[in-house]
Amino acid sequence: MPDNKQNAILTLDAGGTSFVFSAIVDNREAVEPICCEAYPSDLGRCLDSMVASFKKVIDKLGYYPAAISFAFPGPADYLNGVIGDLPNFPAFRGGVALGPYLEEKFNIPVFINNDGNLFAYGEAIAGALPELNGELAGLGNPKQYKNMLAVTLGTGFGGGVVIDGELLRGDNGCGGDVWLSTNKLDNSLIAEEGVSIRAVKRVYRELSGDNSELTPKDIFDIAEGERDGDREAAVASFERLGEVAGFTISESLNIVDGIVVVGGGISKASKYILPSMIREMNGVRKMVTGEVFPRLQMKAYNLEDENERALFMKDDSKTVTVPGSDKTVLYHQTKKIGVMVSRLGTSRAIAFGAYNFALNQVKK
């Protein structure tokens, strides 16, 4: 086997009908991507196509990579690289050891994760989190954030958690999965029924009485006044999504305590989603006695809003003296959490997540 370049990682973007293969070096795409048919109903052709395409990427790269790393739809046993019964990939039913198969073919490590986890890792390592910490440092604010909850709003409700630079995969590869959380507006439903493309379409249809086939982009254009329709219903459809998402995010933040990054196609409507999300996060809960407590110990700020961003960035810390000593320590008496939209874009963040996750694992 040729010498490995320890900073080169092969990647795969797995769509339902096609695969796109590439290589990343130093968080940059190093070759022109190669696209091929996925053959979802023919396992042999699917695997042969994968191997041939990865080989073409290696030839383009000019040297052997350190690993292969990519997101693949579930259900799956990601920790062992086994893909399960995918609705859109009938050839994989019964379980296919895709990771081990590729490891044998290329004799390098192969890492497979879900897209929510890799989106989170990409934003934590090379996107929103370092940008935010850099801005805080530039303003002289000593506060730095190490943890992050990332969610994707699209076909489904994805999520991922990063704790101090490490991706929380979980013992079963289910770390960060938020889609099965309780739906605030109907606790018999999962959260994803209120946080997804189908949710936006359904709510707009219910509120407007318009049964035409509209996309979330169409509904956003109506909200913006750029397309005919019920503007009030369009705005409400995104606001309701934000409320349901905010409920789930709040439940998660009571455990994770980190910055929130929002991605996915529907995040383009963040101007209508984030305000209701933040209101839910800054809500209150009661005890039996009637005593009221904030929903979160931390105050949530919409970092896409200029005024709220300024309040978040403000250094509210002070120094306190250690009793019986002349030493002082910082006291962060105000707990803050920021919510921001993806800085990399969802696809790019997933690719960077796959790249950096593999590098981190290879170095261990």
Secondary structure, DSSP 8 states (H G I E B T S, - for coil): ---EEEEEEEEEEE-SSEEEEEEEETTEE-S--EEEE--TT-HHHHHHHHHHHHHHHHHHHTSEEEEEEEE--SSEEGGGTEE--BTTBGGGTT-B-HHHHHHHHHSS-EEEE-HHHHHHHHHHHHSHHHHHHHHHHHTT------EEEEEEESSSEEEEEEETTEE---TTS-TT--TTSB-TT-TTSBGGGTSSHHHHHHHHHHHH---S---HHHHHHHHTTSSSS-HHHHHHHHHHHHHHHHHHHHHHHHHH-SEEEEESGGGGGHHHHHHHHHHHHT-EEE-TT--EEESSSSEEEETTSHHHHHHHHS---EEEE-TTSS-EEEE--S-EEEEEE-SS-HHHHHHHHHHHHHHHHHH-
